[in-house]
Amino acid sequence: METEPDKRMLRRDFLAVRNRLTTADVQEAATALAARALGLPELAHARTVAAYVSVGTEPGTRTLLDALHARGVHVLLPALLPDNDLDWGTYAGEGSLVEVRHGGRMALLEPSGERLGADAVTAADAVLLPGLAVDDRGMRLGRGGGSYDRVLARLERSAVDPALVVLLYDSEIVPRVPAEPHDRPVHAVATPSGVRRFRGPS
C-alpha cells in the first residue's frame, strides 16, 4: 500500500514527541483531558462507554475512567486477543485491572473480570479511541496494529453508530494523515485544551 511508509514515518515522529514527555506532563494533560471529555454531551448522556487504559506517555485515561465509573456509567475496557482483535470486560474501579504482557510488547492493563466477547462493544453509546493523530477530516492515525480497525468494522456491520471520540494531545491534530478506503472518520477529538467536532452520529 502506498500510504504505509508515510504512516510508519508519521507514527515514529508522533511517538518520538510523546516519548519526550515527563511524568508530570502526562499527568497534567490527563487531568485537563478528563475535564474536556467529561463535558462532551456524548459522554454526559452515555450509559455504556467503551474506553481503554492508557499506557506509557499516551494521553492519560485513568482519571476519566474513574470519573465515568463514579457517574454510574458502564465502562467497557479491551483485552487484547492473540489475533489482535479485542475482547471486552467491565471496569469496576482501580482494583479491577490486571497487568498483562502480550509477547514482547509493552504490558497492558486489562479488566480482570468476566470477558463479554468481541461484540460487547456494539452496545456502547460512545467509543473512546486511542490514536497518534487526527486530521481536519476526522481521519485517525492509529498505531498500526489493526485492533481498532476491527472494532470500527464490527460497529459498522452491526449497524450501530456510537459517538467515536479520539483522545489526543493538542499537537496531534494535523492537516492530513494518510487514509485508506476502509478508514472512517471520528465524530470528535478531545485534547487537554478543547474539543473539535467533525461529524455528528447519524
Buried (B, 14 or more C-beta within 10 A) or exposed (E): EEEEEBBEEBBEEBBEEBEEBEEEEBBBBBEBBBBBBBEBEBBEEBEBBBBBBBBEBBBBBBBBBBBBBEEEBBBBBBBBBEEEBBBBBBBBEEEBBBEBEBEEEEEBBBBBBEBBEBEBBBBBBBBBBBBBBBBEBBBBBBBEEEBBBBBBEBBEEEEBEBBBBBBBBBEBBBEEBBBEEEBBBBBBBBBBEEBBEBEEEE
